[in-house]
Amino acid sequence: MFYSSYEKLGKGVIINVSSVPGLQYQKLVPPYAAGKGAVLSLTRKCLKITSRVILGSML
């Protein structure tokens, strides 16, 4: 995984951007909501892999 090499060096930043449709179904934009949901799922998985994840906030 790309992140692995940077983790060994103690460097690198990955920024995931999501929005409200990723948390709750939005009738008019299902593909967009699915993509944002996938981003949130990936971020949650990263939290289980390493403790070096910084969570921001959602506006």
PQR file with spaces between the fields and no chain letter, atoms N, CA, C, O and H, PARSE charges and radii, in Angstrom:
ATOM       1  N    MET     1       0.845   -1.177    0.000 -0.4000 1.5000
ATOM       2  CA   MET     1       0.000    0.000    0.000 -0.0000 2.0000
ATOM       3  C    MET     1       0.889    1.238    0.000  0.5500 1.7000
ATOM       4  O    MET     1       1.925    1.259    0.664 -0.5500 1.4000
ATOM       5  N    PHE     2       0.497    2.251   -0.728 -0.4000 1.5000
ATOM       6  CA   PHE     2       1.280    3.479   -0.856 -0.0000 2.0000
ATOM       7  C    PHE     2       1.593    4.097    0.495  0.5500 1.7000
ATOM       8  O    PHE     2       2.702    4.584    0.717 -0.5500 1.4000
ATOM       9  H    PHE     2      -0.344    2.234   -1.268  0.4000 1.0000
ATOM      10  N    TYR     3       0.624    4.081    1.396 -0.4000 1.5000
ATOM      11  CA   TYR     3       0.788    4.700    2.707 -0.0000 2.0000
ATOM      12  C    TYR     3       1.897    4.037    3.511  0.5500 1.7000
ATOM      13  O    TYR     3       2.576    4.706    4.290 -0.5500 1.4000
ATOM      14  H    TYR     3      -0.277    3.685    1.216  0.4000 1.0000
ATOM      15  N    SER     4       2.093    2.733    3.334 -0.4000 1.5000
ATOM      16  CA   SER     4       3.060    1.974    4.128 -0.0000 2.0000
ATOM      17  C    SER     4       4.464    2.558    4.070  0.5500 1.7000
ATOM      18  O    SER     4       5.121    2.684    5.104 -0.5500 1.4000
ATOM      19  H    SER     4       1.541    2.190    2.701  0.4000 1.0000
ATOM      20  N    SER     5       4.935    2.916    2.880 -0.4000 1.5000
ATOM      21  CA   SER     5       6.293    3.439    2.751 -0.0000 2.0000
ATOM      22  C    SER     5       6.446    4.780    3.451  0.5500 1.7000
ATOM      23  O    SER     5       7.493    5.050    4.041 -0.5500 1.4000
ATOM      24  H    SER     5       4.402    2.813    2.041  0.4000 1.0000
ATOM      25  N    TYR     6       5.439    5.613    3.398 -0.4000 1.5000
ATOM      26  CA   TYR     6       5.509    6.903    4.083 -0.0000 2.0000
ATOM      27  C    TYR     6       5.383    6.746    5.590  0.5500 1.7000
ATOM      28  O    TYR     6       5.973    7.517    6.347 -0.5500 1.4000
ATOM      29  H    TYR     6       4.589    5.394    2.918  0.4000 1.0000
ATOM      30  N    GLU     7       4.627    5.765    6.026 -0.4000 1.5000
ATOM      31  CA   GLU     7       4.479    5.529    7.462 -0.0000 2.0000
ATOM      32  C    GLU     7       5.824    5.126    8.067  0.5500 1.7000
ATOM      33  O    GLU     7       6.161    5.565    9.166 -0.5500 1.4000
ATOM      34  H    GLU     7       4.148    5.139    5.412  0.4000 1.0000
ATOM      35  N    LYS     8       6.585    4.305    7.368 -0.4000 1.5000
ATOM      36  CA   LYS     8       7.907    3.888    7.850 -0.0000 2.0000
ATOM      37  C    LYS     8       8.846    5.080    7.983  0.5500 1.7000
ATOM      38  O    LYS     8       9.687    5.117    8.882 -0.5500 1.4000
ATOM      39  H    LYS     8       6.310    3.949    6.475  0.4000 1.0000
ATOM      40  N    LEU     9       8.703    6.049    7.093 -0.4000 1.5000
ATOM      41  CA   LEU     9       9.540    7.243    7.134 -0.0000 2.0000
ATOM      42  C    LEU     9       9.027    8.280    8.127  0.5500 1.7000
ATOM      43  O    LEU     9       9.719    9.251    8.433 -0.5500 1.4000
ATOM      44  H    LEU     9       8.019    6.020    6.363  0.4000 1.0000
ATOM      45  N    GLY    10       7.820    8.073    8.625 -0.4000 1.5000
ATOM      46  CA   GLY    10       7.220    9.045    9.540 -0.0000 2.0000
ATOM      47  C    GLY    10       6.782   10.307    8.826  0.5500 1.7000
ATOM      48  O    GLY    10       6.714   11.378    9.428 -0.5500 1.4000
ATOM      49  H    GLY    10       7.258    7.284    8.377  0.4000 1.0000
ATOM      50  N    LYS    11       6.482   10.180    7.532 -0.4000 1.5000
ATOM      51  CA   LYS    11       6.106   11.339    6.722 -0.0000 2.0000
ATOM      52  C    LYS    11       4.794   11.078    5.996  0.5500 1.7000
ATOM      53  O    LYS    11       4.248    9.976    6.031 -0.5500 1.4000
ATOM      54  H    LYS    11       6.536    9.310    7.043  0.4000 1.0000
ATOM      55  N    GLY    12       4.319   12.095    5.355 -0.4000 1.5000
ATOM      56  CA   GLY    12       3.154   11.965    4.487 -0.0000 2.0000
ATOM      57  C    GLY    12       1.854   12.318    5.169  0.5500 1.7000
ATOM      58  O    GLY    12       1.690   12.145    6.377 -0.5500 1.4000
ATOM      59  H    GLY    12       4.762   12.991    5.326  0.4000 1.0000
ATOM      60  N    VAL    13       0.945   12.811    4.374 -0.4000 1.5000
ATOM      61  CA   VAL    13      -0.385   13.178    4.854 -0.0000 2.0000
ATOM      62  C    VAL    13      -1.392   12.750    3.789  0.5500 1.7000
ATOM      63  O    VAL    13      -1.193   12.983    2.597 -0.5500 1.4000
ATOM      64  H    VAL    13       1.079   12.952    3.393  0.4000 1.0000
ATOM      65  N    ILE    14      -2.455   12.130    4.234 -0.4000 1.5000
ATOM      66  CA   ILE    14      -3.550   11.780    3.342 -0.0000 2.0000
ATOM      67  C    ILE    14      -4.773   12.534    3.839  0.5500 1.7000
ATOM      68  O    ILE    14      -5.139   12.433    5.010 -0.5500 1.4000
ATOM      69  H    ILE    14      -2.616   11.940    5.202  0.4000 1.0000
ATOM      70  N    ILE    15      -5.400   13.285    2.952 -0.4000 1.5000
ATOM      71  CA   ILE    15      -6.583   14.060    3.325 -0.0000 2.0000
ATOM      72  C    ILE    15      -7.792   13.466    2.608  0.5500 1.7000
ATOM      73  O    ILE    15      -7.824   13.381    1.381 -0.5500 1.4000
ATOM      74  H    ILE    15      -5.103   13.367    2.001  0.4000 1.0000
ATOM      75  N    ASN    16      -8.773   13.062    3.389 -0.4000 1.5000
ATOM      76  CA   ASN    16     -10.024   12.548    2.835 -0.0000 2.0000
ATOM      77  C    ASN    16     -11.099   13.604    3.030  0.5500 1.7000
ATOM      78  O    ASN    16     -11.277   14.129    4.129 -0.5500 1.4000
ATOM      79  H    ASN    16      -8.746   13.131    4.386  0.4000 1.0000
ATOM      80  N    VAL    17     -11.813   13.911    1.954 -0.4000 1.5000
ATOM      81  CA   VAL    17     -12.869   14.919    2.022 -0.0000 2.0000
ATOM      82  C    VAL    17     -14.209   14.238    1.748  0.5500 1.7000
ATOM      83  O    VAL    17     -14.389   13.578    0.724 -0.5500 1.4000
ATOM      84  H    VAL    17     -11.669   13.485    1.061  0.4000 1.0000
ATOM      85  N    SER    18     -15.131   14.408    2.668 -0.4000 1.5000
ATOM      86  CA   SER    18     -16.464   13.845    2.494 -0.0000 2.0000
ATOM      87  C    SER    18     -17.497   14.916    2.815  0.5500 1.7000
ATOM      88  O    SER    18     -17.153   16.073    3.058 -0.5500 1.4000
ATOM      89  H    SER    18     -14.986   14.944    3.499  0.4000 1.0000
ATOM      90  N    SER    19     -18.754   14.524    2.815 -0.4000 1.5000
ATOM      91  CA   SER    19     -19.830   15.477    3.084 -0.0000 2.0000
ATOM      92  C    SER    19     -21.048   14.739    3.627  0.5500 1.7000
ATOM      93  O    SER    19     -21.037   13.515    3.759 -0.5500 1.4000
ATOM      94  H    SER    19     -19.033   13.584    2.618  0.4000 1.0000
ATOM      95  N    VAL    20     -22.079   15.482    3.936 -0.4000 1.5000
ATOM      96  CA   VAL    20     -23.289   14.917    4.541 -0.0000 2.0000
ATOM      97  C    VAL    20     -23.871   13.756    3.724  0.5500 1.7000
ATOM      98  O    VAL    20     -24.293   12.769    4.326 -0.5500 1.4000
ATOM      99  H    VAL    20     -22.087   16.476    3.830  0.4000 1.0000
ATOM     100  N    PRO    21     -23.916   13.819    2.394 -0.5600 1.5000
ATOM     101  CA   PRO    21     -24.468   12.673    1.657  0.2800 2.0000
ATOM     102  C    PRO    21     -23.734   11.353    1.929  0.5500 1.7000
ATOM     103  O    PRO    21     -24.295   10.282    1.699 -0.5500 1.4000
ATOM     104  N    GLY    22     -22.520   11.415    2.403 -0.4000 1.5000
ATOM     105  CA   GLY    22     -21.807   10.195    2.772 -0.0000 2.0000
ATOM     106  C    GLY    22     -22.330    9.571    4.045  0.5500 1.7000
ATOM     107  O    GLY    22     -22.117    8.384    4.291 -0.5500 1.4000
ATOM     108  H    GLY    22     -22.065   12.285    2.590  0.4000 1.0000
ATOM     109  N    LEU    23     -23.010   10.354    4.852 -0.4000 1.5000
ATOM     110  CA   LEU    23     -23.556    9.869    6.122 -0.0000 2.0000
ATOM     111  C    LEU    23     -25.017    9.465    6.023  0.5500 1.7000
ATOM     112  O    LEU    23     -25.464    8.571    6.742 -0.5500 1.4000
ATOM     113  H    LEU    23     -23.184   11.319    4.652  0.4000 1.0000
ATOM     114  N    GLN    24     -25.753   10.106    5.154 -0.4000 1.5000
ATOM     115  CA   GLN    24     -27.175    9.799    5.024 -0.0000 2.0000
ATOM     116  C    GLN    24     -27.580    9.845    3.558  0.5500 1.7000
ATOM     117  O    GLN    24     -27.056   10.638    2.776 -0.5500 1.4000
ATOM     118  H    GLN    24     -25.389   10.832    4.571  0.4000 1.0000
ATOM     119  N    TYR    25     -28.500    8.998    3.210 -0.4000 1.5000
ATOM     120  CA   TYR    25     -28.950    8.872    1.824 -0.0000 2.0000
ATOM     121  C    TYR    25     -29.515   10.189    1.291  0.5500 1.7000
ATOM     122  O    TYR    25     -30.308   10.855    1.956 -0.5500 1.4000
ATOM     123  H    TYR    25     -28.926    8.353    3.845  0.4000 1.0000
ATOM     124  N    GLN    26     -29.097   10.544    0.097 -0.4000 1.5000
ATOM     125  CA   GLN    26     -29.602   11.734   -0.585 -0.0000 2.0000
ATOM     126  C    GLN    26     -30.287   11.274   -1.873  0.5500 1.7000
ATOM     127  O    GLN    26     -29.629   10.765   -2.780 -0.5500 1.4000
ATOM     128  H    GLN    26     -28.453   10.002   -0.443  0.4000 1.0000
ATOM     129  N    LYS    27     -31.566   11.447   -1.950 -0.4000 1.5000
ATOM     130  CA   LYS    27     -32.394   10.928   -3.036 -0.0000 2.0000
ATOM     131  C    LYS    27     -31.906   11.323   -4.435  0.5500 1.7000
ATOM     132  O    LYS    27     -31.959   10.509   -5.357 -0.5500 1.4000
ATOM     133  H    LYS    27     -32.100   11.861   -1.213  0.4000 1.0000
ATOM     134  N    LEU    28     -31.447   12.527   -4.596 -0.4000 1.5000
ATOM     135  CA   LEU    28     -31.116   13.027   -5.931 -0.0000 2.0000
ATOM     136  C    LEU    28     -29.686   12.742   -6.378  0.5500 1.7000
ATOM     137  O    LEU    28     -29.362   12.939   -7.549 -0.5500 1.4000
ATOM     138  H    LEU    28     -31.405   13.188   -3.847  0.4000 1.0000
ATOM     139  N    VAL    29     -28.838   12.291   -5.485 -0.4000 1.5000
ATOM     140  CA   VAL    29     -27.428   12.092   -5.852 -0.0000 2.0000
ATOM     141  C    VAL    29     -26.869   10.759   -5.335  0.5500 1.7000
ATOM     142  O    VAL    29     -25.867   10.770   -4.619 -0.5500 1.4000
ATOM     143  H    VAL    29     -29.102   12.131   -4.534  0.4000 1.0000
ATOM     144  N    PRO    30     -27.478    9.613   -5.668 -0.5600 1.5000
ATOM     145  CA   PRO    30     -27.002    8.341   -5.123  0.2800 2.0000
ATOM     146  C    PRO    30     -25.541    8.008   -5.455  0.5500 1.7000
ATOM     147  O    PRO    30     -24.833    7.534   -4.566 -0.5500 1.4000
ATOM     148  N    PRO    31     -25.047    8.230   -6.693 -0.5600 1.5000
ATOM     149  CA   PRO    31     -23.643    7.906   -6.952  0.2800 2.0000
ATOM     150  C    PRO    31     -22.684    8.769   -6.120  0.5500 1.7000
ATOM     151  O    PRO    31     -21.668    8.280   -5.625 -0.5500 1.4000
ATOM     152  N    TYR    32     -23.014   10.032   -5.975 -0.4000 1.5000
ATOM     153  CA   TYR    32     -22.190   10.941   -5.171 -0.0000 2.0000
ATOM     154  C    TYR    32     -22.185   10.484   -3.713  0.5500 1.7000
ATOM     155  O    TYR    32     -21.131   10.430   -3.080 -0.5500 1.4000
ATOM     156  H    TYR    32     -23.839   10.429   -6.377  0.4000 1.0000
ATOM     157  N    ALA    33     -23.372   10.154   -3.181 -0.4000 1.5000
ATOM     158  CA   ALA    33     -23.482    9.703   -1.795 -0.0000 2.0000
ATOM     159  C    ALA    33     -22.703    8.406   -1.586  0.5500 1.7000
ATOM     160  O    ALA    33     -22.063    8.228   -0.550 -0.5500 1.4000
ATOM     161  H    ALA    33     -24.228   10.198   -3.696  0.4000 1.0000
ATOM     162  N    ALA    34     -22.753    7.505   -2.560 -0.4000 1.5000
ATOM     163  CA   ALA    34     -22.016    6.241   -2.453 -0.0000 2.0000
ATOM     164  C    ALA    34     -20.510    6.494   -2.418  0.5500 1.7000
ATOM     165  O    ALA    34     -19.789    5.864   -1.644 -0.5500 1.4000
ATOM     166  H    ALA    34     -23.273    7.650   -3.402  0.4000 1.0000
ATOM     167  N    GLY    35     -20.042    7.407   -3.249 -0.4000 1.5000
ATOM     168  CA   GLY    35     -18.615    7.740   -3.264 -0.0000 2.0000
ATOM     169  C    GLY    35     -18.149    8.351   -1.955  0.5500 1.7000
ATOM     170  O    GLY    35     -17.088    7.998   -1.440 -0.5500 1.4000
ATOM     171  H    GLY    35     -20.627    7.919   -3.877  0.4000 1.0000
ATOM     172  N    LYS    36     -18.938    9.263   -1.419 -0.4000 1.5000
ATOM     173  CA   LYS    36     -18.583    9.897   -0.144 -0.0000 2.0000
ATOM     174  C    LYS    36     -18.657    8.886    0.997  0.5500 1.7000
ATOM     175  O    LYS    36     -17.860    8.943    1.932 -0.5500 1.4000
ATOM     176  H    LYS    36     -19.800    9.550   -1.837  0.4000 1.0000
ATOM     177  N    GLY    37     -19.613    7.963    0.920 -0.4000 1.5000
ATOM     178  CA   GLY    37     -19.702    6.899    1.918 -0.0000 2.0000
ATOM     179  C    GLY    37     -18.470    6.013    1.886  0.5500 1.7000
ATOM     180  O    GLY    37     -17.994    5.565    2.930 -0.5500 1.4000
ATOM     181  H    GLY    37     -20.261    7.917    0.160  0.4000 1.0000
ATOM     182  N    ALA    38     -17.950    5.760    0.691 -0.4000 1.5000
ATOM     183  CA   ALA    38     -16.733    4.959    0.555 -0.0000 2.0000
ATOM     184  C    ALA    38     -15.535    5.676    1.179  0.5500 1.7000
ATOM     185  O    ALA    38     -14.688    5.042    1.807 -0.5500 1.4000
ATOM     186  H    ALA    38     -18.336    6.125   -0.157  0.4000 1.0000
ATOM     187  N    VAL    39     -15.467    6.981    1.008 -0.4000 1.5000
ATOM     188  CA   VAL    39     -14.388    7.763    1.622 -0.0000 2.0000
ATOM     189  C    VAL    39     -14.449    7.649    3.145  0.5500 1.7000
ATOM     190  O    VAL    39     -13.422    7.464    3.797 -0.5500 1.4000
ATOM     191  H    VAL    39     -16.156    7.496    0.498  0.4000 1.0000
ATOM     192  N    LEU    40     -15.643    7.760    3.705 -0.4000 1.5000
ATOM     193  CA   LEU    40     -15.802    7.635    5.158 -0.0000 2.0000
ATOM     194  C    LEU    40     -15.425    6.237    5.633  0.5500 1.7000
ATOM     195  O    LEU    40     -14.800    6.085    6.682 -0.5500 1.4000
ATOM     196  H    LEU    40     -16.477    7.911    3.174  0.4000 1.0000
ATOM     197  N    SER    41     -15.797    5.227    4.872 -0.4000 1.5000
ATOM     198  CA   SER    41     -15.466    3.847    5.221 -0.0000 2.0000
ATOM     199  C    SER    41     -13.951    3.631    5.208  0.5500 1.7000
ATOM     200  O    SER    41     -13.404    2.989    6.104 -0.5500 1.4000
ATOM     201  H    SER    41     -16.305    5.351    4.020  0.4000 1.0000
ATOM     202  N    LEU    42     -13.283    4.167    4.196 -0.4000 1.5000
ATOM     203  CA   LEU    42     -11.825    4.066    4.115 -0.0000 2.0000
ATOM     204  C    LEU    42     -11.162    4.744    5.307  0.5500 1.7000
ATOM     205  O    LEU    42     -10.216    4.204    5.882 -0.5500 1.4000
ATOM     206  H    LEU    42     -13.727    4.689    3.468  0.4000 1.0000
ATOM     207  N    THR    43     -11.647    5.911    5.678 -0.4000 1.5000
ATOM     208  CA   THR    43     -11.084    6.641    6.810 -0.0000 2.0000
ATOM     209  C    THR    43     -11.259    5.848    8.102  0.5500 1.7000
ATOM     210  O    THR    43     -10.337    5.775    8.915 -0.5500 1.4000
ATOM     211  H    THR    43     -12.415    6.349    5.211  0.4000 1.0000
ATOM     212  N    ARG    44     -12.430    5.256    8.294 -0.4000 1.5000
ATOM     213  CA   ARG    44     -12.668    4.437    9.496 -0.0000 2.0000
ATOM     214  C    ARG    44     -11.732    3.237    9.528  0.5500 1.7000
ATOM     215  O    ARG    44     -11.237    2.867   10.593 -0.5500 1.4000
ATOM     216  H    ARG    44     -13.179    5.315    7.634  0.4000 1.0000
ATOM     217  N    LYS    45     -11.486    2.629    8.380 -0.4000 1.5000
ATOM     218  CA   LYS    45     -10.573    1.484    8.308 -0.0000 2.0000
ATOM     219  C    LYS    45      -9.153    1.917    8.662  0.5500 1.7000
ATOM     220  O    LYS    45      -8.440    1.197    9.361 -0.5500 1.4000
ATOM     221  H    LYS    45     -11.888    2.930    7.515  0.4000 1.0000
ATOM     222  N    CYS    46      -8.743    3.081    8.187 -0.4000 1.5000
ATOM     223  CA   CYS    46      -7.406    3.594    8.505 -0.0000 2.0000
ATOM     224  C    CYS    46      -7.243    3.807   10.006  0.5500 1.7000
ATOM     225  O    CYS    46      -6.150    3.631   10.544 -0.5500 1.4000
ATOM     226  H    CYS    46      -9.323    3.666    7.620  0.4000 1.0000
ATOM     227  N    LEU    47      -8.322    4.184   10.680 -0.4000 1.5000
ATOM     228  CA   LEU    47      -8.266    4.359   12.136 -0.0000 2.0000
ATOM     229  C    LEU    47      -7.939    3.050   12.837  0.5500 1.7000
ATOM     230  O    LEU    47      -7.313    3.051   13.897 -0.5500 1.4000
ATOM     231  H    LEU    47      -9.210    4.326   10.243  0.4000 1.0000
ATOM     232  N    LYS    48      -8.355    1.942   12.255 -0.4000 1.5000
ATOM     233  CA   LYS    48      -8.088    0.633   12.851 -0.0000 2.0000
ATOM     234  C    LYS    48      -6.670    0.153   12.555  0.5500 1.7000
ATOM     235  O    LYS    48      -6.117   -0.660   13.296 -0.5500 1.4000
ATOM     236  H    LYS    48      -8.863    1.941   11.394  0.4000 1.0000
ATOM     237  N    ILE    49      -6.085    0.657   11.473 -0.4000 1.5000
ATOM     238  CA   ILE    49      -4.750    0.229   11.063 -0.0000 2.0000
ATOM     239  C    ILE    49      -3.662    0.976   11.825  0.5500 1.7000
ATOM     240  O    ILE    49      -2.658    0.377   12.210 -0.5500 1.4000
ATOM     241  H    ILE    49      -6.534    1.318   10.871  0.4000 1.0000
ATOM     242  N    THR    50      -3.846    2.257   12.045 -0.4000 1.5000
ATOM     243  CA   THR    50      -2.812    3.077   12.684 -0.0000 2.0000
ATOM     244  C    THR    50      -3.445    4.078   13.645  0.5500 1.7000
ATOM     245  O    THR    50      -4.612    4.445   13.503 -0.5500 1.4000
ATOM     246  H    THR    50      -4.662    2.743   11.732  0.4000 1.0000
ATOM     247  N    SER    51      -2.675    4.500   14.599 -0.4000 1.5000
ATOM     248  CA   SER    51      -3.159    5.506   15.551 -0.0000 2.0000
ATOM     249  C    SER    51      -2.796    6.918   15.098  0.5500 1.7000
ATOM     250  O    SER    51      -3.111    7.892   15.782 -0.5500 1.4000
ATOM     251  H    SER    51      -1.727    4.202   14.714  0.4000 1.0000
ATOM     252  N    ARG    52      -2.144    7.028   13.961 -0.4000 1.5000
ATOM     253  CA   ARG    52      -1.677    8.333   13.493 -0.0000 2.0000
ATOM     254  C    ARG    52      -2.679    9.008   12.565  0.5500 1.7000
ATOM     255  O    ARG    52      -2.280    9.707   11.633 -0.5500 1.4000
ATOM     256  H    ARG    52      -1.889    6.237   13.406  0.4000 1.0000
ATOM     257  N    VAL    53      -3.946    8.816   12.800 -0.4000 1.5000
ATOM     258  CA   VAL    53      -4.991    9.435   11.987 -0.0000 2.0000
ATOM     259  C    VAL    53      -5.544   10.634   12.734  0.5500 1.7000
ATOM     260  O    VAL    53      -5.891   10.538   13.912 -0.5500 1.4000
ATOM     261  H    VAL    53      -4.270    8.249   13.557  0.4000 1.0000
ATOM     262  N    ILE    54      -5.624   11.753   12.053 -0.4000 1.5000
ATOM     263  CA   ILE    54      -6.173   12.972   12.640 -0.0000 2.0000
ATOM     264  C    ILE    54      -7.543   13.203   12.015  0.5500 1.7000
ATOM     265  O    ILE    54      -7.672   13.297   10.794 -0.5500 1.4000
ATOM     266  H    ILE    54      -5.342   11.831   11.096  0.4000 1.0000
ATOM     267  N    LEU    55      -8.546   13.290   12.847 -0.4000 1.5000
ATOM     268  CA   LEU    55      -9.897   13.523   12.346 -0.0000 2.0000
ATOM     269  C    LEU    55     -10.229   15.000   12.400  0.5500 1.7000
ATOM     270  O    LEU    55     -10.027   15.658   13.421 -0.5500 1.4000
ATOM     271  H    LEU    55      -8.442   13.214   13.839  0.4000 1.0000
ATOM     272  N    GLY    56     -10.736   15.509   11.305 -0.4000 1.5000
ATOM     273  CA   GLY    56     -11.186   16.894   11.264 -0.0000 2.0000
ATOM     274  C    GLY    56     -12.674   16.944   11.530  0.5500 1.7000
ATOM     275  O    GLY    56     -13.253   16.009   12.082 -0.5500 1.4000
ATOM     276  H    GLY    56     -10.900   14.975   10.476  0.4000 1.0000
ATOM     277  N    SER    57     -13.275   18.022   11.140 -0.4000 1.5000
ATOM     278  CA   SER    57     -14.713   18.151   11.360 -0.0000 2.0000
ATOM     279  C    SER    57     -15.431   18.296   10.031  0.5500 1.7000
ATOM     280  O    SER    57     -14.817   18.563    8.998 -0.5500 1.4000
ATOM     281  H    SER    57     -12.804   18.782   10.691  0.4000 1.0000
ATOM     282  N    MET    58     -16.721   18.118   10.078 -0.4000 1.5000
ATOM     283  CA   MET    58     -17.541   18.248    8.889 -0.0000 2.0000
ATOM     284  C    MET    58     -18.423   19.477    9.043  0.5500 1.7000
ATOM     285  O    MET    58     -19.075   19.662   10.071 -0.5500 1.4000
ATOM     286  H    MET    58     -17.219   17.901   10.917  0.4000 1.0000
ATOM     287  N    LEU    59     -18.438   20.302    8.029 -0.4000 1.5000
ATOM     288  CA   LEU    59     -19.278   21.500    8.054 -0.0000 2.0000
ATOM     289  C    LEU    59     -20.551   21.272    7.284  0.5500 1.7000
ATOM     290  O    LEU    59     -21.387   22.172    7.193 -0.5500 1.4000
ATOM     291  H    LEU    59     -17.909   20.152    7.194  0.4000 1.0000
